[in-house]
């Protein structure tokens, strides 16, 4: 029995890398690829895959948007392919069949596929979807909230010298120096600071305007990093770099922002 697989990632090289690694698994049949959640939605509907290898951060409709849009009866098994930090990975591992940290390791890919094969025999589509949707609330640090409350109740409000983030009926005043990095998830930003992740509805451009450009650098269309938290800078392919933060998290600097390398050295 073949494992019908859809690869979803906005980077063609990342999709090709997964395709090459999957060649070592004869039972895996790649039935299609998609560059964002919108394309993936129609691909899932048309191809009915058993498994989706899903990037989280993508343009237009991201990985979370895809999960919200898919009806339970169409929900395949999900393995996240992500560069998120350890806090988020705990949520990923509890909510999805498995996760793969970029750059993808062949042994970890084999482990994830083994879990997928085992899960196929006992999966419940509705329960699987509920766990995936709860992931988004988990990233806010308030898992008791509904999905709408967890993501819909945040917004940035002005505050001199600090960032004020409105969280339901409370406002968190955050010293910008506590921020390690910020990444985008669709219409929301995940602010990683002080050992927690805060979520607010805002754009990367709006956040850039609120932060000191001498300290906070845009290194990807969906990532801003605090340069003081960068411990190591390693060159990758095609002008890209990998940044390692003090906490061990790995972020990618895309070639579109390679002018920022000099500011990190």
JOMO-V9119 format. One record per helix or strand of 3 or more residues. SS is the DSSP state (H for helix, E for strand). FROM is the first residue (numbers start at 0). LEN is the number of residues. If there is no record, write none. Layout:
ss:from:len
SS:FROM:LEN
SS:FROM:LEN
//
This chain:
ss:from:len
E:2:6
H:11:11
E:27:7
H:36:11
E:50:5
H:62:7
H:71:3
E:76:6
H:85:10
E:97:4
H:105:15
H:124:15
H:146:6
E:153:4
E:162:5
E:169:5
H:175:3
E:178:7
E:187:6
E:195:6
H:203:7
E:215:5
E:222:4
H:226:3
E:229:6
E:240:5
E:249:4
H:254:10
//
